[in-house]
Amino acid sequence: MNDLLVDADSCVKCGLCLPHCPTYTKTRNENESPRGRIALIQAWAGKHLETSEKLIEHIDNCLLCRSCERVCPAVVPYGRLINNFRGQIKDKKKSSLAESLLKEVSHNKAANRLAQSSLSFYQSSGLQKTARFFKLLELLKLDKVDRLLPPQSDQAPLQSNYFTEISPARGNVGLFIGCMGSLLDHETVNSAVKVLTAAGFNVYLPEQQTCCGALDMHDGDIEAAKHLATINCDAFSENNVDAIVTIASGCGSQMREYQQTEFAGKVVDISQFLIKSGSNFTDQLTPLTAAVCLHTPCSLKNIMREEQGALKLLQQVPGIKITALPASIQCCGSAGSYMLEHPQMAQALLNDLLDVALEDQSQYLVSSNIGCALHISAGLRERGIGLEVIHPVTLIARQLK
């Protein structure tokens, strides 16, 4: 309680955060603004406000995009404040079936492998079409998960945990692929290895690595998040790596805030790492005369503060035309499990993004976070639009000669 009050008391309620908050922009409700939520937590921690469903709802409606944190003149640790409050009231909340399944697949390697084989059968056998036709998924309340599943891919998971450089050696990196990357996005994982080795780096993928812990942290299960952090730190400590490269900024932002500072200090987004290391692929890339819409995830922009890496990396492709989404598009609405638990707000924010993204008739939309990519792809499919959503490093890998 004292920690909550100390953090909450640092907010002077100036309101500079209001225009940067997606939920406040949509609702114009002070309880749905950063300073409003801080005031609610402040009153609750000071025992002036009882625990209630309404109180929990207002705090849970926060996306934790942390745009407010980036513009706050008082440097209020808003993310820590929200996570700590959720930790205090976690026993008052009940997880949905979708969220429970997501955590099980994220934490348990056996469950993750079973999910991979089951997903392949589910999509290839026609079971998915049948379940959707009869609306069985809605009865099980799993329709929000099912909509996110990408079409079946012919990309196979990697069969090795170590890959050597194919140009003059420049160092060793650990690649954090994340639980969802290993389950739903083999192409991005394969592309990351291809590009990093082409840039001259030996790549390690520790088998023991696990979920980054973001799902648990944002759900208030701080102890579980700390446990996962310890596993990841131990997994990567076995190899002498210069950097821990991530292909999902949601994971990267969580790991950047691990208490194990030596590990956290090595975490970097893959695009940013390639640019900072001086990797230039211009002479190795085939031209691509295509229009590309660049989406910058909140986690990359507001927490990791590495939003320029993807743009600079993509600019190396000859002939490419890149258009970044405007600052008025604050958040896509994905926010980890938020899109499952708060579908109406998530859909409203997604619609804003898609309306703008589709104006330029791009051939690709690139995003550096798998959660955002899945959410945006689902929205495009629901509109009947075939715009491909891929990771920046995947686009680079496809153009490598």
C-alpha positions in Angstrom: 0.0 0.0 0.0 2.8 2.4 0.8 4.4 1.7 -2.6 1.1 2.4 -4.3 0.7 5.7 -2.4 4.2 6.9 -3.1 3.9 6.3 -6.8 0.3 7.7 -6.9 1.3 10.8 -4.9 3.9 11.7 -7.5 1.1 12.5 -10.0 0.2 16.2 -9.9 -2.9 15.7 -12.0 -1.8 18.2 -14.7 -3.7 16.4 -17.4 -1.0 16.5 -20.0 -1.5 12.8 -20.4 -5.1 13.0 -21.4 -4.8 13.4 -25.2 -2.3 10.6 -25.3 -4.6 8.0 -23.6 -6.5 5.8 -26.1 -9.3 4.9 -23.6 -9.9 8.5 -22.5 -9.9 9.7 -26.2 -12.6 7.2 -26.9 -14.8 7.6 -23.8 -14.0 11.2 -22.5 -14.5 9.7 -19.0 -11.9 10.8 -16.4 -12.1 7.4 -14.8 -10.7 6.0 -18.1 -7.8 8.5 -18.1 -4.3 8.0 -16.5 -4.8 10.7 -13.9 -8.3 9.4 -13.2 -7.0 5.9 -12.7 -4.2 7.1 -10.5 -6.7 9.1 -8.4 -8.8 6.0 -8.0 -5.8 3.9 -6.9 -4.7 6.7 -4.6 -8.1 6.8 -2.9 -8.2 3.0 -2.6 -4.7 2.7 -1.2 -5.5 5.5 1.3 -8.6 3.5 2.4 -11.0 6.2 1.1 -12.5 3.9 -1.5 -13.7 0.3 -1.2 -12.8 -2.5 -3.6 -15.6 -2.8 -6.1 -16.3 -4.3 -9.5 -16.5 -0.7 -10.9 -13.1 0.2 -9.5 -11.4 -2.9 -10.9 -13.2 -2.4 -14.3 -11.8 1.1 -14.7 -8.2 -0.1 -13.9 -8.6 -3.2 -16.1 -9.8 -1.1 -19.0 -6.2 0.4 -19.2 -4.2 -1.0 -22.2 -0.9 -0.3 -20.5 0.3 1.3 -23.7 2.2 3.7 -21.5 1.8 6.7 -23.8 1.1 8.7 -20.7 4.4 7.7 -19.2 6.3 9.0 -22.2 4.8 12.5 -21.9 4.6 12.8 -18.1 6.6 15.8 -16.8 6.6 14.3 -13.3 7.9 10.9 -14.6 5.1 9.0 -12.8 5.9 5.2 -13.0 2.4 4.6 -14.3 3.1 1.0 -15.6 4.5 0.0 -12.2 1.5 1.6 -10.4 -1.1 -0.3 -12.5 0.8 -3.6 -12.2 1.2 -3.3 -8.4 -2.5 -2.4 -8.0 -3.5 -5.5 -10.1 -1.2 -7.5 -7.9 -3.0 -6.3 -4.8 -6.5 -7.3 -6.1 -5.7 -10.4 -8.2 -7.6 -12.6 -5.8 -10.8 -10.6 -6.6 -10.6 -11.4 -10.3 -11.4 -14.6 -12.2 -9.5 -15.5 -15.4 -11.5 -16.4 -18.5 -11.1 -19.7 -20.3 -9.3 -18.0 -23.2 -6.8 -16.3 -20.9 -6.2 -19.5 -18.9 -5.5 -21.4 -22.0 -3.1 -18.7 -23.3 -1.1 -18.8 -20.1 -0.9 -22.6 -20.1 0.4 -22.7 -23.6 2.8 -19.8 -22.8 4.3 -21.4 -19.7 4.3 -25.1 -20.4 6.6 -26.3 -23.2 4.7 -29.6 -23.5 1.4 -27.7 -23.8 3.0 -25.5 -26.4 4.1 -28.4 -28.5 0.7 -30.1 -28.2 -0.9 -26.8 -29.2 1.3 -26.7 -32.3 0.3 -30.2 -33.5 -3.3 -29.7 -32.5 -3.5 -26.4 -34.3 -2.1 -27.9 -37.5 -4.8 -30.7 -37.4 -7.5 -28.2 -36.4 -6.9 -26.0 -39.5 -6.0 -28.7 -42.1 -8.8 -31.2 -41.3 -11.6 -28.8 -41.8 -12.5 -28.8 -38.1 -11.9 -25.0 -37.9 -14.4 -24.3 -40.7 -17.0 -26.6 -39.1 -16.6 -25.1 -35.7 -17.0 -21.6 -37.1 -20.0 -22.6 -39.2 -21.9 -24.0 -36.3 -20.6 -21.2 -34.0 -19.3 -23.7 -31.5 -16.4 -21.4 -30.6 -18.9 -18.7 -29.4 -20.5 -21.3 -27.1 -17.1 -22.1 -25.6 -16.2 -18.4 -25.5 -13.1 -19.1 -27.6 -14.1 -17.2 -30.7 -11.9 -14.3 -29.8 -8.9 -16.6 -29.8 -9.9 -18.4 -33.0 -10.2 -15.1 -34.9 -6.5 -14.4 -34.2 -5.2 -17.7 -35.7 -3.2 -17.0 -38.9 -3.7 -19.2 -42.0 -1.8 -22.4 -41.9 1.9 -21.8 -42.9 4.3 -24.1 -44.7 7.2 -22.7 -42.6 8.6 -25.4 -40.3 10.1 -24.7 -36.8 13.9 -24.6 -36.5 15.6 -27.9 -35.7 18.7 -26.4 -34.0 19.5 -24.1 -31.1 22.7 -22.7 -32.6 23.4 -21.1 -36.0 26.8 -19.8 -37.2 27.4 -16.6 -39.1 27.7 -16.7 -42.9 29.8 -13.6 -43.3 32.8 -12.4 -41.3 32.1 -13.0 -37.6 31.0 -10.0 -35.6 29.7 -11.4 -32.4 27.3 -13.7 -30.6 23.6 -13.0 -29.9 20.8 -14.8 -28.1 17.5 -14.8 -29.9 14.3 -14.6 -27.7 11.5 -16.0 -29.8 8.7 -15.8 -27.3 5.9 -18.4 -26.7 3.7 -17.1 -29.4 6.5 -16.8 -31.9 7.3 -20.5 -31.5 3.6 -21.4 -31.9 2.2 -19.0 -34.5 5.0 -17.3 -36.4 7.8 -19.7 -37.6 8.5 -17.4 -40.5 9.6 -14.5 -38.4 11.8 -16.8 -36.2 13.4 -18.3 -39.3 13.8 -14.8 -40.9 15.5 -13.5 -37.8 18.1 -16.3 -37.8 18.6 -15.8 -41.6 19.2 -12.0 -41.3 21.3 -12.2 -38.1 23.7 -14.8 -39.6 23.8 -12.8 -42.8 24.9 -9.8 -40.8 27.8 -11.9 -39.3 26.3 -13.0 -35.9 26.3 -16.4 -34.3 22.8 -17.0 -33.0 21.8 -19.0 -29.9 18.2 -20.0 -29.2 18.4 -21.5 -25.6 15.9 -24.3 -25.4 15.1 -23.4 -21.8 13.8 -20.0 -22.6 10.1 -19.5 -21.7 7.4 -16.9 -21.7 8.6 -13.4 -21.0 6.1 -13.0 -18.1 4.1 -10.0 -19.5 0.8 -11.8 -19.4 1.2 -12.6 -15.8 2.6 -9.2 -14.8 -0.3 -7.4 -16.4 -2.7 -9.8 -14.8 -1.3 -9.0 -11.3 0.5 -12.3 -10.8 3.8 -10.7 -10.1 5.4 -13.8 -8.5 4.7 -15.9 -11.6 6.2 -13.1 -13.7 9.3 -13.1 -11.5 9.6 -16.8 -11.7 9.6 -16.7 -15.6 12.1 -14.0 -15.5 14.5 -16.1 -13.5 14.1 -19.0 -15.9 14.9 -16.8 -18.9 17.9 -15.2 -17.2 19.3 -18.6 -16.4 18.7 -19.9 -19.9 20.6 -17.1 -21.6 23.4 -17.0 -19.0 24.7 -20.3 -20.3 26.0 -18.6 -23.5 28.3 -15.6 -23.6 26.1 -13.3 -25.8 26.6 -9.7 -26.6 22.9 -9.0 -26.9 19.5 -10.6 -26.3 17.6 -9.9 -29.5 13.8 -9.9 -29.5 11.4 -10.3 -32.4 8.3 -9.2 -30.3 8.5 -5.7 -28.7 5.8 -6.8 -26.2 8.3 -9.4 -24.9 11.2 -7.0 -25.2 9.5 -4.3 -23.1 8.8 -6.8 -20.3 12.3 -8.2 -20.3 13.8 -4.7 -20.4 12.3 -4.2 -17.0 13.5 -7.4 -15.3 15.0 -6.9 -11.9 18.1 -8.8 -13.2 19.7 -5.6 -14.6 22.6 -7.4 -16.4 20.1 -9.4 -18.5 17.8 -6.5 -19.0 20.6 -4.3 -20.2 21.3 -6.7 -23.1 17.7 -6.8 -24.4 17.2 -5.0 -27.7 14.7 -5.1 -30.6 16.1 -6.9 -33.6 15.7 -4.0 -36.0 17.3 -1.6 -33.6 20.2 -4.1 -33.0 20.9 -4.5 -36.7 21.0 -0.7 -37.2 23.1 0.0 -34.1 25.6 -2.7 -35.1 26.1 -1.1 -38.4 24.5 -3.9 -40.5 23.9 -2.7 -44.0 22.2 -5.1 -46.4 21.6 -2.7 -49.3 23.9 -4.5 -51.7 22.4 -7.9 -50.7 18.8 -7.0 -51.2 16.7 -7.4 -54.4 14.6 -4.3 -55.2 11.0 -4.2 -54.0 8.8 -1.7 -55.7 6.0 -1.8 -53.1 4.2 0.5 -50.7 4.7 -0.5 -47.1 2.6 0.8 -44.1 4.7 0.9 -41.0 3.0 0.2 -37.7 5.0 1.0 -34.5 3.8 -1.0 -31.5 3.3 0.9 -28.2 5.8 -1.3 -26.4 8.5 -0.4 -29.0 7.7 3.3 -28.9 6.8 4.0 -25.3 8.8 1.4 -23.3 11.8 0.2 -25.3 12.1 3.6 -27.1 13.5 2.0 -30.2 10.9 3.0 -32.8 13.4 4.2 -35.4 15.1 0.8 -36.0 12.4 -0.7 -38.2 12.2 2.3 -40.4 15.9 2.6 -40.9 16.2 -1.1 -41.6 13.4 -1.1 -44.2 14.9 1.9 -45.9 17.8 -0.3 -47.0 15.5 -2.1 -49.5 15.9 -0.6 -53.0 12.7 0.8 -54.4 10.6 0.5 -51.3 8.1 3.2 -50.3 7.4 3.4 -46.6 4.5 5.3 -45.0 4.3 5.4 -41.2 1.0 5.5 -39.4 0.3 9.0 -38.1 0.7 9.8 -34.4 -3.1 10.1 -34.1 -3.2 6.3 -34.2 -2.3 5.8 -30.6 -2.8 2.0 -30.1 -4.0 -0.9 -32.2 -6.0 -2.3 -29.2 -4.0 -5.6 -29.0 -2.2 -5.1 -25.7 -1.4 -8.7 -24.9 -4.6 -10.4 -23.7 -6.5 -7.1 -23.7 -8.0 -7.9 -27.1 -9.5 -11.1 -25.6 -10.8 -9.5 -22.4 -12.0 -6.1 -23.8 -13.0 -6.8 -27.4 -15.2 -3.8 -27.9 -12.5 -1.2 -27.0 -9.9 -3.3 -28.9 -12.1 -3.4 -32.0 -12.8 0.3 -31.9 -9.1 1.2 -31.7 -8.3 -1.4 -34.5 -10.9 0.2 -36.7 -9.3 3.6 -36.4 -5.9 2.1 -37.4 -7.3 0.1 -40.4 -9.3 3.1 -41.7 -6.0 5.1 -41.9 -3.7 2.2 -43.0 -6.0 1.3 -46.0 -6.0 4.8 -47.4 -2.6 4.4 -49.1 -3.4 1.0 -50.7 -0.1 -0.6 -49.4 1.0 -4.1 -50.3 2.4 -4.8 -46.9 1.8 -3.7 -43.3 4.8 -4.3 -41.0 4.7 -4.5 -37.3 7.4 -5.5 -34.7 5.1 -7.2 -32.3 3.3 -10.5 -32.9 0.3 -9.6 -30.7 -0.3 -6.4 -32.8 0.3 -8.3 -36.0 -2.3 -11.0 -35.2 -4.9 -8.5 -34.1 -4.4 -6.3 -37.2 -4.4 -9.4 -39.5 -7.7 -10.6 -38.0 -9.2 -7.2 -38.6 -8.1 -7.2 -42.2 -9.5 -10.7 -42.8 -12.8 -9.7 -41.3 -13.0 -6.8 -43.8 -12.1 -9.2 -46.6 -8.8 -7.5 -47.4 -5.7 -9.5 -48.3 -3.1 -7.0 -47.1 -0.2 -9.0 -45.7 1.0 -8.2 -42.2 4.6 -9.2 -41.5 7.6 -8.4 -39.3 10.2 -6.0 -40.7 12.9 -8.6 -40.5 10.7 -11.0 -42.5 10.5 -8.5 -45.3 14.3 -8.1 -45.2 14.8 -11.9 -45.2 12.6 -12.3 -48.3 14.6 -9.8 -50.2 18.1 -11.2 -49.3 19.8 -12.5 -52.5 
